[in-house]
Amino acid sequence: MRPITKLPRLLRPAPSRHGSSASSERWTARATRDPFTKEAQLKGYKSRAAMKLIEMNQKHKLFSAGMTVVDLGYAPGSWMQVALENIAPRGRILGVDIIPALPARGASTIQGNFTCPGVQASIRRFLSDPERGRLRNSQIFRDGEAAEEDVQEASRGYIERERMLGGEAHGEGHASVDVVLSDMSEPWPIVEGMWKASLSAPYRMMNTSGIRVRDHVGSIDLCNAALLFCIDVLKPGGSFVCKFYQGPEDRLLRNRLDAVFERVVQDKPLASRQESRENYFVALRRRARVDKAEVMKMPWTDEAVE
């Protein structure tokens, strides 16, 4: 009698509609055990990524009241929530993402591919009005979020900071942003599930492909695009945080950051899983005068820029 090498069709397990059920179960089990996931849920953040930015802000003092923040790759919005908590009551934040996602209350968003010139033009138009995206005093009073004297003090601090660090004082009238955050990853193309592209249930593009070289190079390209944007819009003294996946071009990106900022730190928050190649550059105190053309034509050597 021949041995059975294949189960009859009726006895085979039905294919999962959502891919590998085993991997989904492993992911769910890990998430339920993860203390950062639990803490993020308890505090009302949209994802555990909030805990990464909270730690980096505690270390590097990125935010203060009244700031203007641009959040690149903001979906689902946990970094946006953390930033808003720290720049209230008169701060403003603009989130940009290629997919639609419901923003945190008080934030403004643009849906589109950040690397497209038209999307960046829309961002600059938004930033050109210093009051656009800010809560007015009447809104703050109505919502009970701040007393009148607190709002006036925050406004005075904002105006003074604009005067001291703003573009006109340094001959850079376009510089209006205090912090640029980039949590972008090169997305996989959408091949199914586009019906989920809604604010309440957005289609989630994958962050990594599993191919280390591809993920690394894609992340470095996005960091370079965000850095060029920083040179255009970030105030002298401003800060930049960008995510990248480790690889041979880390040092090359670091050289450019050193040319634009006074201090650059490579950071891996505790909430970033140890097995992940995800890392962050935290760049502090943008230099007052930076020649973008010189930065981009720098020799890509392994020697740090002095």
Backbone bond lengths (Angstrom), bond angles and torsions (degrees), N, CA, C in turn:
res aa  C-N    CA-C-N  psi(-1)  N-CA   C-N-CA  omega(-1)  CA-C   N-CA-C  phi
1 M - - - 1.474 - - 1.527 109.64 -
2 R 1.335 116.68 129.74 1.461 120.67 -178.10 1.526 110.49 -72.43
3 P 1.359 117.93 138.15 1.465 119.54 178.55 1.523 111.27 -68.90
4 I 1.312 115.73 150.43 1.463 120.53 178.00 1.522 109.00 -78.41
5 T 1.314 116.68 119.92 1.473 120.71 -179.08 1.523 112.51 -103.76
6 K 1.299 117.10 -12.22 1.465 119.83 -177.89 1.520 109.18 -142.65
7 L 1.317 117.20 135.61 1.455 120.13 177.92 1.514 110.38 -67.39
8 P 1.327 117.39 145.78 1.460 119.08 173.05 1.517 110.48 -58.88
9 R 1.331 115.84 150.83 1.463 120.81 -175.55 1.522 112.27 -52.59
10 L 1.335 117.68 -40.11 1.459 120.53 -175.59 1.518 112.57 -69.78
11 L 1.361 118.22 -19.88 1.453 121.14 -178.20 1.524 112.77 -96.46
12 R 1.340 117.71 -5.76 1.464 119.75 -179.85 1.530 109.93 -75.80
13 P 1.342 118.89 145.05 1.462 120.47 176.86 1.516 111.45 -66.30
14 A 1.313 115.57 140.60 1.465 119.97 179.27 1.518 110.04 -66.69
15 P 1.328 118.30 140.33 1.467 120.47 178.76 1.523 110.94 -65.19
16 S 1.296 115.65 143.30 1.464 120.36 -179.46 1.513 110.06 -78.16
17 R 1.313 117.16 140.01 1.465 121.52 176.04 1.513 110.73 -72.15
18 H 1.295 117.53 -19.10 1.466 120.71 -173.47 1.528 111.97 -112.26
19 G 1.327 117.50 27.73 1.449 119.26 178.29 1.514 110.55 87.69
20 S 1.319 116.07 -151.77 1.461 121.60 -176.28 1.520 110.29 -71.24
21 S 1.343 116.53 115.89 1.460 119.74 -179.97 1.519 110.78 -67.80
22 A 1.344 117.08 -33.07 1.465 120.66 -179.82 1.523 110.85 -63.72
23 S 1.328 116.96 -45.49 1.469 119.50 179.54 1.517 110.89 -67.50
24 S 1.336 117.33 -35.32 1.466 120.12 177.54 1.517 110.95 -64.56
25 E 1.337 115.99 -40.06 1.457 119.81 179.14 1.528 111.16 -66.61
26 R 1.345 116.60 -38.67 1.464 119.65 177.71 1.520 111.26 -64.26
27 W 1.346 115.50 -41.99 1.467 119.97 179.13 1.525 110.23 -62.51
28 T 1.346 116.83 -44.53 1.461 121.00 -179.39 1.520 110.98 -63.58
29 A 1.337 116.50 -42.78 1.470 120.05 179.98 1.523 111.11 -63.33
30 R 1.336 117.03 -41.85 1.463 120.28 179.88 1.524 110.84 -65.56
31 A 1.345 116.40 -40.74 1.461 120.21 -179.24 1.525 111.96 -64.38
32 T 1.339 116.59 -39.18 1.467 119.28 -178.21 1.523 111.82 -71.07
33 R 1.348 117.28 -24.75 1.470 120.41 178.30 1.527 112.35 -88.09
34 D 1.303 117.30 -16.75 1.458 121.84 -172.16 1.527 110.87 -72.91
35 P 1.341 119.20 121.75 1.471 120.62 -178.29 1.532 112.76 -66.75
36 F 1.327 117.93 -29.83 1.460 120.27 -179.95 1.526 111.03 -71.77
37 T 1.325 116.72 -36.31 1.460 120.10 175.09 1.528 110.32 -63.55
38 K 1.321 116.34 -44.50 1.463 120.31 179.86 1.527 111.05 -62.59
39 E 1.331 116.12 -45.04 1.466 119.27 -178.86 1.522 111.39 -63.78
40 A 1.342 116.31 -41.55 1.460 119.78 178.75 1.523 111.16 -61.99
41 Q 1.330 116.59 -40.92 1.461 120.23 178.94 1.516 111.35 -65.39
42 L 1.327 116.73 -42.68 1.464 120.48 -179.68 1.529 111.89 -62.97
43 K 1.331 116.36 -34.43 1.460 120.82 -177.77 1.527 113.00 -89.66
44 G 1.330 116.72 -0.67 1.453 120.21 174.45 1.513 115.30 83.49
45 Y 1.336 117.63 18.29 1.464 119.87 178.06 1.524 110.10 -83.07
46 K 1.315 115.89 152.85 1.457 120.71 -175.01 1.526 112.81 -74.73
47 S 1.322 118.61 -20.98 1.459 121.19 176.47 1.527 109.46 -158.15
48 R 1.336 115.70 166.15 1.469 121.23 179.90 1.521 112.06 -67.46
49 A 1.346 117.76 -14.96 1.465 120.74 178.49 1.525 111.84 -58.68
50 A 1.334 116.70 -23.79 1.471 120.12 177.98 1.517 110.99 -57.76
51 M 1.333 116.94 -35.80 1.453 120.25 -177.02 1.532 111.70 -66.78
52 K 1.329 117.16 -28.19 1.467 120.94 177.19 1.530 110.20 -67.09
53 L 1.323 116.55 -47.47 1.465 119.46 -178.51 1.519 111.23 -69.18
54 I 1.321 117.74 -35.44 1.465 120.22 177.00 1.526 109.95 -59.30
55 E 1.331 117.00 -45.36 1.465 120.12 179.47 1.528 111.64 -64.24
56 M 1.337 117.34 -43.51 1.463 119.66 -179.83 1.523 111.45 -66.13
57 N 1.323 117.37 -35.19 1.461 119.95 177.19 1.526 111.10 -68.07
58 Q 1.325 117.30 -37.98 1.471 120.13 177.46 1.525 111.43 -63.70
59 K 1.324 116.68 -36.07 1.467 120.94 -179.63 1.522 112.31 -75.40
60 H 1.341 116.51 -42.44 1.459 120.30 -165.72 1.523 114.46 -114.84
61 K 1.353 117.63 -0.75 1.470 121.65 176.41 1.532 110.98 52.27
62 L 1.313 116.21 62.37 1.458 121.71 -174.48 1.523 113.39 -77.38
63 F 1.345 117.25 -34.96 1.457 120.93 -168.47 1.526 112.19 -114.87
64 S 1.329 114.85 153.71 1.464 121.95 168.02 1.523 108.11 -152.77
65 A 1.325 116.58 166.29 1.463 121.73 -174.03 1.525 111.29 -60.00
66 G 1.330 115.94 139.43 1.452 121.67 174.25 1.506 115.61 89.41
67 M 1.314 117.94 -2.19 1.462 120.78 -175.51 1.528 112.82 -70.04
68 T 1.344 114.43 158.65 1.462 122.59 168.32 1.522 107.85 -103.88
69 V 1.340 116.62 126.10 1.461 122.53 -176.15 1.525 109.03 -126.09
70 V 1.327 116.71 137.34 1.467 122.35 171.85 1.520 107.85 -114.20
71 D 1.335 116.29 125.67 1.471 123.24 -175.66 1.525 108.18 -112.73
72 L 1.331 117.37 103.05 1.460 122.92 -178.43 1.518 109.58 -89.12
73 G 1.338 115.87 127.63 1.461 120.43 -175.36 1.515 110.95 72.28
74 Y 1.338 116.73 47.79 1.464 121.27 -168.93 1.526 114.63 -74.82
75 A 1.358 118.34 -25.77 1.469 120.47 -173.89 1.534 110.90 -60.99
76 P 1.333 117.28 139.64 1.473 128.48 4.68 1.523 114.93 -82.71
77 G 1.331 119.64 -8.09 1.459 119.90 172.64 1.510 116.66 122.76
78 S 1.342 118.87 12.05 1.465 119.27 -177.04 1.531 112.18 -72.77
79 W 1.335 118.25 -37.62 1.471 119.75 175.68 1.527 109.77 -64.33
80 M 1.300 115.91 -37.64 1.458 121.04 177.77 1.531 110.39 -60.23
81 Q 1.339 116.89 -42.10 1.462 120.72 178.59 1.532 111.31 -61.46
82 V 1.343 116.32 -44.63 1.464 120.60 -179.26 1.526 110.54 -63.47
83 A 1.326 116.46 -45.16 1.468 119.75 -179.87 1.523 111.27 -61.77
84 L 1.331 117.00 -44.12 1.467 120.36 -178.97 1.524 111.69 -60.72
85 E 1.330 116.60 -38.22 1.462 119.82 179.13 1.535 111.24 -60.89
86 N 1.329 116.61 -30.53 1.460 120.54 -173.51 1.519 114.54 -96.49
87 I 1.340 118.17 -16.74 1.465 120.07 -178.47 1.527 112.19 -106.25
88 A 1.338 117.63 -1.23 1.466 121.64 178.91 1.537 109.67 -65.03
89 P 1.350 119.04 155.33 1.460 125.30 4.72 1.529 114.73 -94.12
90 R 1.345 117.80 -13.68 1.456 118.22 -173.14 1.519 113.31 -109.33
91 G 1.311 117.74 10.39 1.450 119.35 176.49 1.515 111.59 -75.74
92 R 1.317 115.51 168.02 1.461 120.03 176.34 1.519 108.78 -139.93
93 I 1.332 115.48 150.13 1.453 120.95 179.74 1.517 109.13 -138.05
94 L 1.328 115.30 136.78 1.458 122.10 176.88 1.519 108.06 -117.59
95 G 1.332 116.55 120.56 1.455 121.87 177.57 1.517 110.79 -100.16
96 V 1.318 116.44 141.51 1.465 122.53 179.23 1.521 108.25 -129.45
97 D 1.336 117.17 129.38 1.457 120.08 177.34 1.518 109.54 -153.52
98 I 1.315 115.16 151.78 1.462 120.55 -178.77 1.527 111.84 -74.87
99 I 1.340 116.93 -19.92 1.463 120.48 179.02 1.529 109.60 -111.13
100 P 1.332 117.79 155.20 1.462 119.91 177.32 1.520 110.65 -76.98
101 A 1.308 116.61 139.68 1.464 121.38 176.03 1.518 108.39 -154.08
102 L 1.321 115.94 146.71 1.460 121.17 -178.30 1.529 109.28 -71.68
103 P 1.334 118.88 118.49 1.470 120.09 -177.61 1.515 111.76 -76.42
104 A 1.316 115.50 162.33 1.455 120.92 173.69 1.528 109.11 -66.63
105 R 1.318 115.83 152.36 1.463 120.53 -178.94 1.524 110.33 -62.06
106 G 1.321 116.16 128.46 1.458 121.44 179.93 1.512 114.00 97.91
107 A 1.339 117.40 -3.85 1.466 121.29 -179.20 1.524 110.41 -100.79
108 S 1.324 115.58 158.35 1.460 122.38 173.86 1.529 107.66 -113.67
109 T 1.337 116.63 151.44 1.462 119.24 -177.97 1.520 111.39 -140.42
110 I 1.336 114.20 156.08 1.461 123.05 171.03 1.517 106.90 -129.75
111 Q 1.336 117.16 127.80 1.453 120.19 176.10 1.517 109.01 -95.11
112 G 1.323 116.19 124.64 1.453 120.48 178.93 1.516 111.09 165.03
113 N 1.308 116.46 170.60 1.457 123.30 178.80 1.526 108.86 -80.19
114 F 1.318 117.40 114.63 1.454 121.48 -175.59 1.524 112.89 -57.27
115 T 1.323 117.46 -31.39 1.459 119.96 -176.81 1.526 113.20 -74.85
116 C 1.332 118.32 -8.36 1.470 121.76 178.50 1.525 110.10 -79.62
117 P 1.331 118.54 132.76 1.471 121.02 -179.94 1.526 112.92 -57.13
118 G 1.336 117.31 -36.35 1.457 119.49 -179.45 1.515 112.54 -64.52
119 V 1.332 117.19 -38.14 1.460 121.08 178.35 1.528 109.72 -67.52
120 Q 1.320 117.14 -42.39 1.463 119.39 178.67 1.522 111.38 -65.62
121 A 1.332 116.94 -32.89 1.466 119.59 175.29 1.523 110.42 -64.69
122 S 1.337 117.07 -38.32 1.467 120.45 177.55 1.526 110.77 -65.12
123 I 1.326 116.87 -38.19 1.462 120.39 177.90 1.527 109.92 -62.85
124 R 1.314 117.22 -44.50 1.466 120.75 -178.75 1.523 111.83 -65.60
125 R 1.333 116.11 -36.16 1.471 118.80 176.53 1.518 110.52 -63.93
126 F 1.304 117.01 -41.29 1.461 120.78 177.36 1.522 110.28 -61.23
127 L 1.322 117.13 -47.09 1.461 121.57 -175.41 1.527 112.65 -71.36
128 S 1.335 117.35 -20.16 1.468 119.87 -176.06 1.519 112.74 -65.14
129 D 1.336 117.82 -23.42 1.461 122.31 176.03 1.521 108.36 -98.90
130 P 1.334 119.06 108.66 1.472 120.94 -174.81 1.518 114.37 -63.85
131 E 1.336 118.40 -17.10 1.461 120.84 179.66 1.520 113.26 -97.33
132 R 1.307 117.02 -11.98 1.465 119.33 -177.12 1.524 110.13 -67.47
133 G 1.325 115.97 130.15 1.449 121.58 179.13 1.518 114.34 89.71
134 R 1.328 118.02 -1.90 1.473 120.90 178.93 1.529 109.99 -96.77
135 L 1.318 115.68 144.30 1.455 119.67 172.48 1.522 109.33 -68.22
136 R 1.323 115.79 136.76 1.463 119.49 173.35 1.522 109.17 -80.34
137 N 1.322 115.60 157.84 1.465 119.34 -178.00 1.516 112.22 -55.38
138 S 1.344 116.84 -38.54 1.464 119.92 -178.67 1.523 110.90 -63.31
139 Q 1.355 117.28 -36.59 1.457 120.29 178.37 1.519 111.00 -67.72
140 I 1.318 116.61 -39.29 1.456 120.49 -179.47 1.518 110.55 -65.00
141 F 1.339 116.35 -43.65 1.468 119.63 179.41 1.522 110.57 -63.90
142 R 1.339 116.43 -42.44 1.455 120.00 -177.35 1.523 111.37 -64.21
143 D 1.324 116.63 -38.25 1.456 120.10 -178.86 1.516 112.62 -80.88
144 G 1.326 116.97 -8.45 1.452 120.47 178.30 1.517 113.61 68.19
145 E 1.333 116.94 28.92 1.458 119.96 -175.56 1.522 112.90 -89.23
146 A 1.323 118.06 -16.24 1.467 119.34 -178.01 1.520 109.56 -160.67
147 A 1.312 115.47 147.79 1.452 119.82 174.77 1.526 109.25 -76.60
148 E 1.337 116.51 160.48 1.462 120.04 -175.45 1.520 111.69 -60.40
149 E 1.330 117.56 -41.94 1.461 119.13 -178.93 1.526 111.88 -65.53
150 D 1.352 117.24 -32.08 1.460 120.09 177.47 1.527 110.67 -66.53
151 V 1.328 116.38 -40.95 1.454 120.52 179.60 1.522 110.42 -65.51
152 Q 1.330 116.77 -43.67 1.458 119.80 179.68 1.521 111.34 -63.13
153 E 1.327 117.30 -39.85 1.459 120.47 179.07 1.524 110.85 -66.16
154 A 1.334 116.55 -42.97 1.457 120.31 178.21 1.525 111.09 -63.30
155 S 1.320 116.51 -39.94 1.460 120.39 179.25 1.521 111.02 -65.39
156 R 1.352 117.04 -41.37 1.467 119.62 178.27 1.528 110.48 -62.60
157 G 1.335 115.99 -42.01 1.458 119.31 178.54 1.512 111.62 -63.57
158 Y 1.339 116.67 -39.51 1.456 120.80 179.32 1.523 110.87 -64.68
159 I 1.334 117.02 -45.64 1.462 120.58 -178.96 1.521 111.00 -63.33
160 E 1.334 116.77 -40.98 1.462 120.23 179.41 1.532 110.36 -65.61
161 R 1.316 116.82 -40.53 1.455 119.68 179.33 1.523 110.55 -66.07
162 E 1.330 117.01 -38.79 1.456 120.58 176.23 1.532 110.84 -60.75
163 R 1.327 115.53 -40.49 1.465 119.37 -178.38 1.523 111.00 -68.32
164 M 1.335 117.13 -41.85 1.462 120.86 -175.25 1.528 112.45 -79.19
165 L 1.328 117.08 -38.10 1.456 120.65 -173.51 1.518 113.39 -111.17
166 G 1.315 117.16 -6.07 1.454 120.98 -175.37 1.513 112.81 -66.40
167 G 1.357 114.50 168.60 1.446 120.26 -173.53 1.512 114.32 -62.09
168 E 1.346 118.89 -40.74 1.449 119.90 -173.67 1.517 111.88 -64.14
169 A 1.341 118.04 -33.80 1.459 120.75 -179.10 1.517 111.71 -67.26
170 H 1.344 117.22 -20.60 1.448 120.95 -177.00 1.522 111.70 -118.98
171 G 1.331 116.76 14.61 1.443 119.53 -179.25 1.519 113.55 69.16
172 E 1.335 117.97 24.48 1.452 122.28 -179.25 1.521 108.51 -130.36
173 G 1.332 115.40 76.73 1.450 119.92 -173.38 1.509 114.74 -63.78
174 H 1.350 118.16 -15.22 1.459 121.11 -177.68 1.516 111.91 -86.44
175 A 1.334 118.81 -12.78 1.466 121.77 -173.93 1.515 109.97 -79.96
176 S 1.334 117.52 114.27 1.465 120.52 -176.09 1.524 113.21 -138.95
177 V 1.336 118.52 3.31 1.462 122.08 -173.63 1.523 109.45 -109.64
178 D 1.339 116.05 138.30 1.472 121.65 179.11 1.520 112.90 -90.72
179 V 1.344 116.61 -37.83 1.469 120.79 -176.86 1.528 108.45 -141.32
180 V 1.335 115.72 133.67 1.464 121.59 170.35 1.519 107.66 -114.33
181 L 1.327 115.94 126.34 1.464 122.81 176.88 1.522 108.30 -109.88
182 S 1.311 117.46 133.63 1.461 120.88 177.02 1.523 109.44 -130.71
183 D 1.318 115.82 105.36 1.466 121.80 175.01 1.523 108.72 -110.36
184 M 1.345 115.67 28.86 1.458 120.61 -175.36 1.527 111.56 -73.81
185 S 1.329 114.81 149.18 1.458 122.73 169.57 1.516 107.74 -135.97
186 E 1.341 116.00 149.72 1.458 119.22 178.13 1.523 108.71 -66.09
187 P 1.341 118.48 120.81 1.469 119.54 -175.11 1.517 112.61 -81.18
188 W 1.323 115.33 150.50 1.454 119.86 167.74 1.521 107.86 -71.82
189 P 1.327 117.75 151.15 1.472 118.72 176.59 1.521 110.81 -67.26
190 I 1.329 115.87 147.34 1.469 120.60 177.89 1.529 108.70 -76.26
191 V 1.330 115.96 119.91 1.462 120.33 179.21 1.524 111.66 -116.13
192 E 1.330 117.35 -15.82 1.459 120.35 177.56 1.525 107.94 -159.45
193 G 1.312 114.99 166.14 1.456 119.54 175.14 1.507 114.72 76.36
194 M 1.351 117.98 18.20 1.468 118.63 -177.75 1.522 112.13 -66.49
195 W 1.330 116.04 -17.04 1.464 118.60 176.49 1.520 111.27 -65.20
196 K 1.343 117.94 -14.63 1.451 121.09 -179.75 1.526 112.01 -83.60
197 A 1.314 118.08 -1.76 1.462 120.95 -175.92 1.529 109.54 -73.48
198 S 1.315 116.14 74.97 1.454 122.14 178.98 1.514 108.51 -136.34
199 L 1.316 116.46 166.31 1.454 120.05 -179.19 1.520 111.94 -67.46
200 S 1.332 116.93 -34.25 1.456 119.28 -176.33 1.525 112.82 -83.11
201 A 1.328 117.70 -28.62 1.463 121.00 -179.92 1.522 109.28 -141.31
202 P 1.327 117.62 72.96 1.458 119.98 -174.09 1.516 112.31 -69.88
203 Y 1.326 115.44 148.51 1.460 120.17 173.43 1.523 107.48 -69.65
204 R 1.320 117.72 127.88 1.466 121.40 -178.23 1.511 110.37 -98.96
205 M 1.320 116.11 114.17 1.447 119.92 175.61 1.527 109.55 -75.78
206 M 1.323 116.16 147.60 1.451 120.40 179.35 1.526 110.00 -69.98
207 N 1.336 117.05 141.89 1.455 121.68 179.79 1.516 112.33 -82.16
208 T 1.324 118.16 -33.50 1.451 121.40 -178.17 1.518 109.85 -132.44
209 S 1.326 114.58 151.98 1.462 120.50 -178.65 1.520 111.90 -95.40
210 G 1.336 117.37 -15.18 1.448 121.15 -173.80 1.517 112.52 91.17
211 I 1.342 116.70 -9.05 1.465 122.03 176.29 1.521 107.23 -97.44
212 R 1.322 117.57 107.42 1.467 121.38 -169.21 1.521 112.92 -57.54
213 V 1.332 116.94 -45.19 1.467 119.80 -177.40 1.522 110.41 -63.08
214 R 1.325 116.02 -44.47 1.463 119.65 -179.71 1.529 111.16 -62.22
215 D 1.328 116.12 -46.59 1.462 119.57 -178.57 1.525 111.21 -64.08
216 H 1.331 116.52 -40.39 1.462 120.90 -179.82 1.524 110.88 -64.33
217 V 1.322 117.08 -52.95 1.469 120.69 -176.95 1.526 110.70 -63.18
218 G 1.332 116.93 -41.30 1.463 119.72 178.48 1.512 112.20 -61.22
219 S 1.331 117.21 -41.06 1.467 120.01 -179.53 1.525 111.45 -69.14
220 I 1.330 117.83 -37.37 1.465 120.78 178.59 1.526 110.22 -66.17
221 D 1.322 117.41 -39.97 1.471 120.37 177.48 1.522 110.99 -59.97
222 L 1.340 116.51 -42.97 1.461 119.84 179.74 1.524 110.81 -67.79
223 C 1.331 117.70 -38.20 1.465 120.46 177.16 1.528 111.07 -62.94
224 N 1.330 117.14 -40.35 1.457 120.57 177.60 1.524 111.57 -63.88
225 A 1.336 116.61 -41.02 1.469 120.24 177.56 1.523 110.71 -63.02
226 A 1.337 116.40 -41.79 1.458 120.48 178.65 1.528 111.05 -66.93
227 L 1.338 117.52 -36.02 1.463 120.89 178.63 1.525 111.13 -65.17
228 L 1.325 117.34 -43.23 1.466 119.89 176.26 1.530 110.91 -59.03
229 F 1.324 115.93 -40.18 1.464 121.20 176.87 1.524 110.40 -62.33
230 C 1.338 116.74 -41.33 1.469 120.90 178.46 1.523 111.46 -60.29
231 I 1.316 117.10 -42.52 1.467 120.36 -179.53 1.523 110.42 -59.84
232 D 1.335 116.22 -33.42 1.464 120.44 -178.96 1.528 113.16 -78.63
233 V 1.340 118.20 -40.00 1.465 119.37 -167.23 1.521 114.90 -116.12
234 L 1.330 118.29 -14.94 1.459 119.94 -174.31 1.519 111.30 -82.30
235 K 1.324 116.53 134.03 1.464 121.28 178.36 1.525 111.05 -67.87
236 P 1.326 117.15 151.73 1.466 118.71 167.91 1.533 109.59 -56.09
237 G 1.314 116.45 132.46 1.452 121.12 -174.84 1.505 113.51 93.06
238 G 1.345 117.99 -7.48 1.457 121.76 -177.82 1.518 113.24 -76.49
239 S 1.339 115.82 171.55 1.464 122.34 -173.90 1.525 111.15 -124.08
240 F 1.342 114.73 156.89 1.458 122.17 -178.07 1.525 108.43 -141.57
241 V 1.341 116.46 130.41 1.466 122.13 176.61 1.522 107.40 -123.45
242 C 1.339 117.58 125.52 1.464 119.64 -179.86 1.518 110.84 -135.37
243 K 1.325 114.85 140.09 1.470 121.73 176.92 1.521 109.64 -89.93
244 F 1.334 115.99 141.04 1.464 120.10 173.96 1.527 108.48 -145.51
245 Y 1.310 115.28 160.20 1.462 121.03 174.38 1.525 108.23 -103.85
246 Q 1.308 116.37 129.22 1.456 122.46 -169.83 1.529 112.34 -60.50
247 G 1.345 113.96 145.89 1.453 121.35 179.83 1.514 110.29 177.14
248 P 1.321 117.93 -171.45 1.460 121.38 -172.64 1.525 114.98 -67.80
249 E 1.335 119.18 -17.98 1.460 120.33 -177.20 1.526 113.31 -94.59
250 D 1.332 118.34 6.37 1.467 121.09 178.12 1.524 111.22 -55.81
251 R 1.327 115.79 -47.89 1.456 121.26 -176.57 1.525 111.83 -62.65
252 L 1.319 115.70 -33.24 1.450 120.39 -178.53 1.529 110.78 -69.24
253 L 1.319 116.47 -42.80 1.461 120.21 175.36 1.524 110.38 -64.11
254 R 1.331 116.71 -40.73 1.462 120.95 179.52 1.533 111.28 -58.23
255 N 1.325 117.87 -39.60 1.461 121.04 178.99 1.526 111.37 -58.73
256 R 1.309 116.33 -44.03 1.469 119.69 -179.75 1.526 111.02 -67.53
257 L 1.315 116.53 -40.83 1.461 119.45 177.89 1.527 110.68 -61.55
258 D 1.333 116.90 -40.65 1.466 120.65 178.97 1.525 111.59 -62.15
259 A 1.328 116.88 -29.98 1.459 120.00 179.77 1.526 112.37 -75.63
260 V 1.328 116.91 -21.69 1.463 121.01 -175.57 1.526 111.98 -101.60
261 F 1.348 117.79 -30.13 1.461 122.01 -174.57 1.526 110.69 -121.21
262 E 1.331 114.93 152.05 1.460 120.11 -179.31 1.525 112.31 -74.07
263 R 1.328 116.98 -30.75 1.469 120.38 -178.59 1.515 109.59 -139.53
264 V 1.336 116.63 131.27 1.462 122.34 179.42 1.525 108.17 -129.53
265 V 1.332 116.32 129.71 1.469 122.28 -178.53 1.519 108.60 -125.89
266 Q 1.330 116.35 133.94 1.464 120.42 171.20 1.515 108.15 -90.88
267 D 1.338 116.39 128.40 1.461 120.91 -171.92 1.523 110.12 -133.05
268 K 1.327 115.53 142.55 1.462 121.96 171.11 1.522 107.04 -130.41
269 P 1.329 117.50 96.89 1.470 120.22 -178.14 1.524 112.01 -59.10
270 L 1.320 115.62 156.49 1.458 120.93 179.65 1.523 111.61 -60.11
271 A 1.337 117.09 -30.63 1.463 120.75 -179.08 1.524 112.48 -74.44
272 S 1.329 117.41 -11.22 1.459 120.69 174.96 1.528 108.32 -82.62
273 R 1.303 117.22 120.95 1.462 120.90 -173.40 1.525 110.90 -59.49
274 Q 1.315 115.85 136.62 1.457 121.60 -174.09 1.522 112.76 -61.80
275 E 1.330 117.27 -31.76 1.461 119.51 -179.13 1.527 112.32 -76.84
276 S 1.336 116.93 -12.24 1.455 121.15 -179.32 1.524 110.78 -80.88
277 R 1.333 117.53 145.03 1.458 123.04 175.88 1.522 111.42 -86.18
278 E 1.323 116.36 7.46 1.467 122.42 178.38 1.527 110.56 -67.39
279 N 1.332 116.12 133.66 1.457 123.23 175.48 1.522 108.38 -143.34
280 Y 1.313 115.50 170.66 1.465 120.61 179.80 1.524 110.05 -132.97
281 F 1.336 115.62 143.21 1.452 121.73 165.18 1.530 107.43 -102.09
282 V 1.318 116.04 128.24 1.462 122.11 174.39 1.528 106.35 -110.60
283 A 1.324 116.19 111.43 1.462 122.35 -176.65 1.523 108.76 -108.26
284 L 1.320 116.69 125.74 1.461 122.12 -172.17 1.530 110.98 -120.14
285 R 1.333 114.88 146.78 1.460 123.88 173.95 1.534 111.78 60.59
286 R 1.326 113.83 75.60 1.467 119.31 175.67 1.521 109.95 -56.38
287 R 1.316 116.05 135.84 1.456 121.07 -179.56 1.532 109.98 -67.05
288 A 1.336 116.42 150.52 1.466 121.46 -173.46 1.523 111.83 -65.80
289 R 1.314 117.23 -38.93 1.462 119.23 -178.04 1.523 108.70 -129.63
290 V 1.312 114.21 119.20 1.460 120.68 -178.10 1.519 108.30 -131.49
291 D 1.310 116.87 128.52 1.464 122.78 176.66 1.527 108.04 -92.86
292 K 1.323 116.24 107.39 1.459 120.51 -175.71 1.521 111.41 -60.66
293 A 1.331 116.97 -40.48 1.457 119.59 -179.47 1.522 111.07 -62.13
294 E 1.340 116.63 -40.59 1.463 119.86 179.42 1.523 111.25 -66.46
295 V 1.332 116.12 -39.55 1.470 119.48 179.99 1.516 110.50 -62.98
296 M 1.342 117.22 -43.54 1.452 120.24 -174.26 1.522 113.33 -76.67
297 K 1.335 117.71 -18.29 1.463 118.26 177.69 1.534 111.86 -102.31
298 M 1.348 115.93 10.85 1.460 119.92 177.31 1.516 110.77 -56.76
299 P 1.344 117.76 143.34 1.468 119.02 174.05 1.513 110.25 -65.02
300 W 1.303 116.22 132.92 1.460 120.69 -177.77 1.523 109.19 -86.83
301 T 1.313 114.91 82.63 1.465 121.13 -179.47 1.496 109.55 -109.60
302 D 1.318 116.41 172.64 1.467 122.07 177.43 1.506 112.28 -87.59
303 E 1.327 117.83 4.14 1.465 120.89 -179.63 1.505 109.19 -92.69
304 A 1.329 117.01 132.28 1.460 121.59 -179.65 1.506 109.90 -68.32
305 V 1.331 116.24 146.70 1.452 121.48 176.74 1.507 108.92 -77.23
306 E 1.320 116.58 132.19 1.465 119.81 179.73 1.523 109.84 -76.70
